[in-house]
Amino acid sequence: MRALVAASSLLLIAGCDSGGGGGTRQVSPETPGADAAGTPGDAAARDAGPIADAAGRDAETARDQGASTDAASPDALPPDAGLPSAMFAPGPYGTGFRDVAGPFTVETTAGPWDFEAEYTGRDSYVFSFFTDDPRQSADLIGFLNALWFGGAADQRALLQSSPPDVHYFFGSYDGDAALDVARLEADFTTVLAGLPADEAEHWRGRLHFITDPLPQTQGWLRQVLAANSWLWFGIDPTQHMRQLGIPADIASGRPRLMQLAFEAKYFAFEQAREASLASLTSGDPGAETSIDVPLFQGEHIGTAVAEVELPPPEVMAGFDTLLVDLSAYCPEHKDENCGEWDYLSGLQVCDRPVVPGNPYEAEACQPAVPEVPAVVEVLGACVGGAVPDAAVAPVDAAVAPVDAAVMPAPDAAVMPAPDAAVMPAPDAAPPPPAGCRADADCAAGARCEGYVSPVEGVAGVPAETRTCECSSPFGTSREGTHTCTAEGTGFSACNCPCDAELARWVTTYGREGRWVTDASPLLSLLREGGAQRLLMQSGNAYDMTLTLRLGNRGKGAHPAEIVPLWRGGGFGPEYNTGRAPHRFTVPEGVTRVELVAFITGHGWGQDRENCAEFCNHTHHFTLNGHEHVRTNEVAGTATGCQDQVDRGVVPNQYGTWPFGRSGWCPGLDVPAYTVDLTADLVAGENELTYRGLFDGADYVPRPPVNGNPQGFGAQINLTSYLVYWR
């Protein structure tokens, strides 16, 4: 579906300079179209320039992995946005996404509106522009007509779904812009008449209908439209220009103004997230207020290892809060530069070598030798050369007739068979070669083609290794490996496993985002401080900024020890087989015990229940007879993820982002499912059990109703821990 929106920037016929390149909001007047008007198909998308891509990522169900439906993350505005402020930024201003927006004034049906004078630091601003110029593609015009004039129900839904602190601006690129916006304003006037008086009055001051053709606007807005001719974009409360996603209902493919409300909700969410980050202060005046540990800073990466230096253990023990702050941005902040699909991503803490340094760094060793497979000789064929001339030796039956009556057959009695002893058989001539190895094997002028020379196979040799000892974040030891380098001049540093999960996300369908996840219980994975290695694995590559934010919120305890519990696997009749209880005695000095688990379900189309992405599988953790159940009620609902925009779901993605999933959403982090088990503890030995169920029993998949399996089988991605607080 990405095509219709990639063209949401008009290559203006009406007066602005033509836009530069395909964001996701442009209109290109000469690109051929394909889909019916109003349908966000690929061809219309191309027509729309960036509008084209906006209307369309493929609306097929996501194949892959995703994000959680647990408690909201304490997210914050993008790092370049700064704290909300009533002060209008003095610049420098820019016309690219996430640049600071500059002053402008527009003429509206209610009089002039001055951005700098009206700016509060609390409001967001959403712009939607129109054209029905016949020189634009029919598909684009159809899309915009359906967007603006989709009916009173959609316009009412826009207002009812919006947060209060948003302004909407409507303008037209065409010479008859005043008529276009007057028609839309009349529709909204009818809608406002049906609202309670206070609501109607509120929105009258926040719906702005620009009367001048957009190419005639002045100030910063004119500069933006001259550079890109965007059909929709926003300004967030921190005065930064932002790209908006596709304003269409992905399930139906129908353009809807109401989709713009999700963008305003997301801006409001970012403000709340920033306020939460500001509260990361120390409960102990003598302690460090907070420490930010950067892992990556704007680097374009997908999977990479970060080596960082944390404070020493005694300082780490003073922190009770860990926020994992991830910005995964599209290059140039344009949706078209971000990858598609919803992929599971995660941050893992690596084991650390017990012995510092590398004692084998300069020891000569056997490097890896790749296997050379044997090749069987294949003879070629002679091609080209002289062709025999049939006229040289004609055979004319009339010249030498054979008359059986004149020349009778020889009489075997007169001419006996030769005696082999008297006349030995001549040596047999060697048969002609079946092929060639070189041109010399062929007749004059011919060439040998297709010859494959034989190769004697050579067995591969693995690289020489030395074992080393690794210390896990759980306080246990396991084996690592030094591996001989390619040059054979020494061994690499000890390679320890990286599999202690610290954070989990799910990538968006072609949009960027930022997530700040409270991972405080998992501070226990980093309690040793000092030199640490962390592995970031992302399904798509982004311009990534990833920071660990350590602080103290006065919780009265800190997560000191962590014990690994169960992992997931294929979800079916055998899922619970072999899951032994975990028995433990609480260590001395522990004041709280928590269960912490990442649980997401994946797989669809293979069974009737559409598990495990779209079914309500349940996870039962029972401590000493007290059961705690993680459910997934929103899984399979039409708007389960759309309803979580105010919790951080990136809105208006280019795929099936609205549908509810089991434990995750596209474009969201996966906060861990956390349960305080302290009240369930007993003196002495405790017993904790786990089972994953569907409808209260082990899951037994049934064939799909249509008998045509698709997708892939059900999987539960589970990582679970027991955390002791002191």
N, C-alpha and C positions, 0 to 999 in steps of 0.2 A: 504494500500500500504506500510505500514511501514516495512513489513517483509524484502524486498530485501535490504534495506539499513541498517538494524540493524547489518548486518554482513560485514561492510566494513573494517574489520581488519583481515588480512591474518593470519591464524595459519600456519606459514610458513613451507613449505616443503623444501624450498630452502636455509635455513641457518640461518635466524634470529630466536631468541627465539620465542616461540608461544606467541600470544597476550593474554592479560588478559581480557576477558569478552566482552560483546557485546555492543560496542558503536554503532555508526551508520556508520561505515566505515570499517568493517572488513570482511575477507573472511575465512570461515571455510571449510576445505577440505572434511570433512566427513559428513556434514549435508545434508540430502536428499533434492533434488530439485523438482520443480513441473512445473513452467511455461516455456513457450518456450524461447529459447535463445533470449536475447535482450529485453525481456519484463519484466518490473519491477514488477513481481508478488510476492505474499507472499512466495512461496517456494524458488524462486531464492533469495529472500531477506534473508531467513534463511541461504541459502547456503553461501551467501556472508558475513556472520557474520554481522558486521556493514554495509557492502554494502547492505545487504539484506534490512535492515530497511530503508536505504536511498532510495531505489527505490520504497518504497512504502507505503504511506498512501493511504487509499481508496480515489479514485478520485471522489467520489460522491460530489455533490454540498453541500456546507456547510449548515447545518440546521439553524445555529444560527446567533448570532449577531456579529457585527464587527466594523471596523474603518473608519475614515473620509477621504474624498478626498479634504479637505480644505487646507489652506496654510501649508507649511512644518513646522514641529516643530524644534526649535533650539536645536537639540539633541547634545549629547556629547559622547565621547568614554567611554567605561566601566570604572567604578571607579578604577579598578585595572590596567588600562592601562597607565594612566598618560598622560601628554602633549606630543605631537609629538616632537621629538628631534633627531638631527643628531648624538648624542652621543650613541655609542653602549653600552647597559646595561652590567655592570660587573657581573651580576648574583645576587642571585643564579638562576640557570636554572632548568627547569623541563620538563617533557615529557607529562604532562597533559594539557588539554585545558585551556587556559588563563594563563598558566605558561609562564615565559619569555623564549624565544628561545635562544639557545646558539650557539657558533661558529661552523661552519662546512664548509668543502670544498668538492665539487663534481667535478668529471671529466666529461666534456661535449664534444660534437662534436666540440665546438669552443675553447676547452682548459679548464683548471681548473677555477672554479668559487668559490670565497671565500665570504661567507655571511658577515662576520665582515667587510671585506674591502669594500664591495659593499653597505653596509647599509647606508641609507640616512635619515631615519626618515620620508620620504614622500611616499615611495613605499610600496606596499603590495606584497605578495608572495603566489602563489597558486600552489599546488602540485597535480598532477594526475598520478597514478601509474597503471601498467598493469601486467597481467599474462595470459598466455594461457596454463599453465602447466596442462596436462590431469588429474592430481590427484585432481585438483580443480573441482567444479561442472560445468556441462555443461551450466547451466543457468548463473552462474557467468561469465564464459568465454564469453558466448554470449553477456552478458551485456557490458563487457569491450571492446570487439571487436566493438560493435555498437557505444560505446562512443568514442573510439579513431579513428575509421576508418569509420565514418558515412558519409563521403563525403566532397568535397571541399566547398559546400555551408555552411555547419555547421562550418567548420574551419574558413571560411571567416567571418561568423557572429560572432564568438568568438572575433576576432580582431576588427571588426567594432563596436561591442557593448561594448568593454572594455574601461575603463578610461585609460589615457596614463600612469599613474604611477603604473603599475603592471608588475610583472615578472611571467611567467608560466614555471613550471618545469615538465618534463615528464621522467619517469623512469620505469624500469621493474624489477620484482622480479626474472625473469628467467635467466638461464645460458646463453641464447642467447639474453640478454638484448640489446646488441649493434644492433642486427638485428631488434628487435622490434622498437627501437627508430629511427633507420635509415629509416624504412618504413614510420613512422609518419613524420619525418623531410622532407622526399621527398614530401609528400603531402603538407606540409606547404610551401615548396619552390615554388611549383606550384602556390599556393594561393598568395604568396608574389609577384610573377612575375606579377600578374594582378592588383596590387595596385599601386597608385601613388608612385613615387620614394622615397619621403620623408617618407611616411607612411611605406613602405617596410623596409627602413633603420632603422626606429625607432623600429619596431618589431623584426628585426633580432637580435638586442641586448637584447631582452626581452623574447625570446623563447629559453629555455635551454633543451637540450636533453642529459640526463645522460647516459654515455656509460657503466659504471660498473653495474653489477647486484646489486640491492639495498642492499642485505645483506653484500656486500663488501664496502659500503660507510663508511666514518669515521666521528668522531665527534658527535655533538648533533643529527644529522639526524639518524645515526646508532642507537643511544640510543632510539630514538622515535620509530623506526621501530622494534627494538628488544622488546620493551615493548608492542606495540599494532599492528604493521604491518598495519597501516592505508592505505587505497587506495586513499584517497584524504583528504587534510586538508589545512589550510592556516596559514600564519603569517601576522598579521596586521601591519600597519605602526609604531606602538609603540612596536614592537618586541614581541608580545604575540601570542602564538600558538592558533589557532581558529578552531573549528569544522565547516565544511561546510555541507550544506544541500544536498538533492538528486539531482544529475546532470541529470535530466530527465524532459522531457516535460510532465507534469501531464495529460494534456488533451489527448495526444496520447499514453502516456506510453513509448515514445521513448527516449533512452539515447541521450544526446546532450552535446558536449563540450561547446557549447555556454552558457549553464546554469552557467558555472563557471564565466562568465563575471559579472553576478549579484552579486556574492560574492565580487568581486573587487569593484563594484559600491557601495556596502554597506559599505565597509571599507572606501572608499572616503567620503561617507556621514558622517560617524562617525567623520572623521577629521574635516569636516566643522562644525559639531555640537559642537565639542570641542572648535573651534575658537569662535563660537557664545557665548558659556558659558563664555569664558574668557572676553567677552566684558561687562559682568554684573558688571559695576562699577558705582560708585555714581556720580550724577551730582552736588552734594553739597559736597565740600571738608570737611565740618564739620560733615557730616552725616556718619552713618555706611555704609561702602562700600557694604557689603552684609551679610546676615545671612542665614545659613542653619539650618533648623529645621527638624531633622530626625523623621520619624514616625515609620519605621521599618528598621532594620539593619541586613540583611541577614537571616531573620527568615523564616522558611518554613510555609507559611500560604496561605489560600485561602480567607476566610472572617474573618476579625478581626477589633477590635476597637483600635485606638491609642489615648492616652491621652497625650497632649503636652502643653507646656507653650510658648506662643508667646510673643513678646515684648508688652509693654503697648500701648494703643491707640495713644498716641502722637508720639510714634516711628513708629507705623504702618502707620501713616499718611504721613511719609516721604518716603515711598516706592511707586514706580510706576510700579514695575515689579514683577510678581510671575511666577516662573517656577516650574512645578511639575515633579520631576525627579524619574522615576520608572525603576528599573531593576527587571525583572522577569526571573530568571535563573533556568535552569534545575539542579537538584542535580548532582554534579560532572561535571557540564557543558556538559552533554551528552544528546543528543536529545531523546534517548530511555527512559530517566527518566522524560520527560515532557509529560503532558496530551495532548490528541487529541482534535480536533474540535475547532471552532472559537466561543468563548463565549464572551458575553458582560460583561465588567468589569467597575467599577466606584468607585470614591471617593466622599463621601457625608459628608457635614458638619452637625454636630448635633446641635440641640437647646441646650441651657444652662439653668440649674435651676435658677430661679429668687432668691430663698432663698438659700444661701450657706449652705453646711453641710447637715445633715440628722437629723431632730428633732425626727424622729420615730425609730431611730436605735436600741434603747433598749426597745421598747414597745412590750410586749407580744402580739401575734396575732395568727390568725387561718391560719396555712399553708394549702397548697393545699392537698386535699385527693383524690386520683384517684378513679374513678368509678370502682366498682366490679360487673361485669355482673352476673346475675343469671344463674345457671347451672341446667338443668333438669336431674333427675336421669335416668340412663340407666342401666338395668340389664345385667349381664354378661351371659356367657354360660359355662356349665360344659364341660370340655375337658379331655379326658383320662379316666382311671379307668378300672374295669373288664368288659369284653364283655360276655354276656350270651352264654352258651355252648348248641348248638342245639341238641346234642346227649343225653342230660339228659332226655328229655321228648319227645321221638319221637311220631309222630302221624302216625299210620299205618292203613290205611283204611281197610286192609285185616283182621286185628285182630277183629275189631268190626264193621262188616258190618251192615248197616241199611237197613232192608227189609221192604219196605212199606206194603207188603202183610201180614207180620207177625204182625207188630205193626201199626194198623190203627191209624189214627189221632184221638185225644180225641174228644168226643162228647161234644160240649158246653152245651147241655141240661143236661148231666150227671154231669158235673163239672162246676157249675156256677161261675161267677167272684166273687172274694172275696169282702166282704163288707168292705168298708173303715172304717166304724164305728167299726167293729169287729177287723179288722186287719189294724191298722194304718201304713202308709208308713214309713219305717225306715228313720232316718235322713240322708240327702245327704252327702256323703264324700266330704271333701274340694278338689277342683281341684288341680292337681300338679302345683307347681310354674312354671311361664313362663320363669324364668331365675334364676340367683343366685346373691347373694351379697358377698358371701365369700365361701371358700372351704368347710365349714361345710354344706352348702346347697347342696352339690354334693354327689354322691355315693362314697363309699370308694375308695381311690386311684385317684379320679378325682380332678381337680382343676378348680376354677372359673376364667375365663378370660374375659376381656372387660367391667368390671363393672365400671361405672362412678358415683361417689357419688354426691348427690345434693349440690348446694351451693346457699345460700340465697343472692340475689343481694343487693348491697349497693350503694346508690346514691353518686356520686362524689361531692366534696365540693371545689369550687374555692378558691384560695388563697385570703385572705383578702387584701384589697388595701386602700391606702390613696391617695388622689389627690394632685398634686403639680403644680406649675406654671412654664412654660418653656418660655424662650425668644428666638425667632427665629432669624436667621441672617438677616431677613428682618425688624427687629424692631417691630415685632408683638408678642403677647403672645398667648399661647395655653396650653392646659392641658397635664400634664404628670402624671406618676403613681409611687408611692412607692408600692412595692409588698412584702408581708410577705415571709420571708425566709423559707426554707424547715424545719428548726428546730423550727420555731414558736417563736423565741426569739427576733425578731425585724423585721423591714422593711428594704428593700434595699434602696439604694440611689435613688433619683428621676430619673426615666427613661424617657428621652426626645426623641422625634422623631429625626431621622437622614435621611433627605430627600432633603437637599439642594445640588444639584449636582455641584461639583467643577471640576471634570475631568472624562474623559471616554476613555476607551481603548477596543481593541478586542484581545483576546488571539490568539497565533499562532497555526498552526497545528504542534504540536510536536517539536517546536524549542524555544529557549530562545531569549530574546531581551531586549533592553533598549530604553526608550522613554523619552524625555524631552519636555514637552508641555508648551507653553506659555499660561498661564491662567490669565494674568494680569488684565483684567476687573473684574475677580471674586475675586480679593483681597478684594472687597467690602463685600464678605461673611465673611471675617475674620477681619474686620476693628476694632472690639472691643478688639482684642488681648487677652492677658491673657490665662487662662486655657481654652483649647478647646478639644473637642472630635471629631474625624473623623472616619468614617466607610469605610473601604476598602472591596469591594466585588468583588472577582475574580471568573470566571468560573472554573479555574484550580488552583491548589496550586503550588506555586513556592518558591524557595529561594529568598525572596523578600527584596529589599532595596528601600524605598520610602522616598523622602526628599522634603520638601518645600524650595525653594530657593528664598529668598526675596532680592530685590535689587532696585537700582535707575538708570535709563538710561536717566535721564534728559528730561522727557516728558513734564514737565511744569505743570502737574496736576496729581492727583491720583484718583482712583475710590473710591468714598466716600459713595454712597448709591446704593442699589439694590432693584428692585421690581420684584416679580415673575409674569410671564405672563401665557402663555398657556402650557398645556401638550398634549401629543399625545394620541394614542389609536388605536383601530381597524380601518384599512383603507378600507372604503367602502362608500356607499351612505350617511350614517349618520355621517361621520367623522366631517363635519363642522357644524352640528346641535348644536345650543346652544352656539356657540363661540361668545360671546358678545364683542363689541369693548372695548378697554381699553382707558379711557379718563383720562388725567392728565394735570396738570399745572407744569411747570418746577420750582423746588425750587430755591430760591434766591442763588446766588453765583455759580451756576452750569455753567461750561464753555463748556462741551461736553456731549452729550447724545448718548449712544450706545445701539443697539439691540444685544444681545448675545444669541445664541441658539445652543444646541446640537440637531442634526436632523439625525437620521439613520433609514433606512427602512429594515424590516425583513419579512420573509415569502416568500414561493416559491411553485410552483407546483400545487397550488389550482385554478389558473385561467390562461387564455390565455396570459395575459401580464406578468406573472411570478412576480407579485408584492408581497411584496414591496422591496425585496432584489435586483431584477434584472430589475426593470423598472424605467423609468425616471419620478418619481413623482416630482412635483414642489411645492414650499412653498412661498406664497405670503404675504409679510408684507407691509402694506400700511399706511403711516403716512401723514395725511392731503392731501390725493390725490396722494402722491408720492410713487410709488410701488418699492419694492426691492424683487427680486426673487432668491431663492436658487434652483438651478437645479442639476440634477444628470446625466449628459450626458454619463458618462463612465459606468453606470449601464448596465449590460448585455453584455458588450464587452468581447472579448476573452482575452485581455491583459490589461484591465483597471487598475488592481492592480499591475501586473508585471511591468508596466511602471512607477510605483511610488517607486521603490527600492531606487532611489536617493533622495527620500523624507522620507525614513525610513521604508518602508515595509520590513520585514524580508524575505530574498530571499529563494527560493528552499525549501519551506515547504512541508509537506507530504500529502497535500490535494489540493483542487482546489483553491489555493492561487492566480493564475494569473488572474482569472475572475474579471471584474469590478463589484462593488457593488454600492448601492445607499447610499452614505454618509460615507462609511467605507471600510476597507480592512482587511483581516486577518493579524494579526501581525503588527498593526499600532495603534497609538493613534487617537483620534477623536478631532482635534482642533475645537473649537467652531466657528460657522458661526457668524461673527461680522460685523455690519454695523454702520457707523457713521451717526446718524440721525440729527445731529445738524442743517444742512442746511435746513431741512424740517420743523423745528419748527416754530410755530406762537406764538404771544403774547396771553396770556390767555390760554384757554383750547385747548389741542391737542387731536386728535383721532387716535388711532393705531388699525388696524384690521389685522386678520390673516385668511388665508384659505389654505388648502392643496388640490392640484388638480392633475389630470392626463389628459393630452391632453387638458388642459384649462377648465376642468369641474370637478364636483364631480365624484369621481371614482365609477364606476359601474362594478364590476368584471364580466367577461364572462367565461363560462366553458372552461376548457382546450381543445385544439384541439383534443387530443386523447381520451377525455371523461373519463380519468382515473386520478382523482385528487391524488396528493401526498403531501408531505411536510406539511406545515401548513399555515394558513390564513395570509393575509397581516396585518402588524402592522407598525405604525410609532412611534418610540421612540423619543419624543420631550420634551425637557426642555428649556424654553425660559425666558429671563430676560430683564429688562430695567435697564441700569446702568448709574448713574450720576457721572460725573467727576468734581472735583473742583480744 
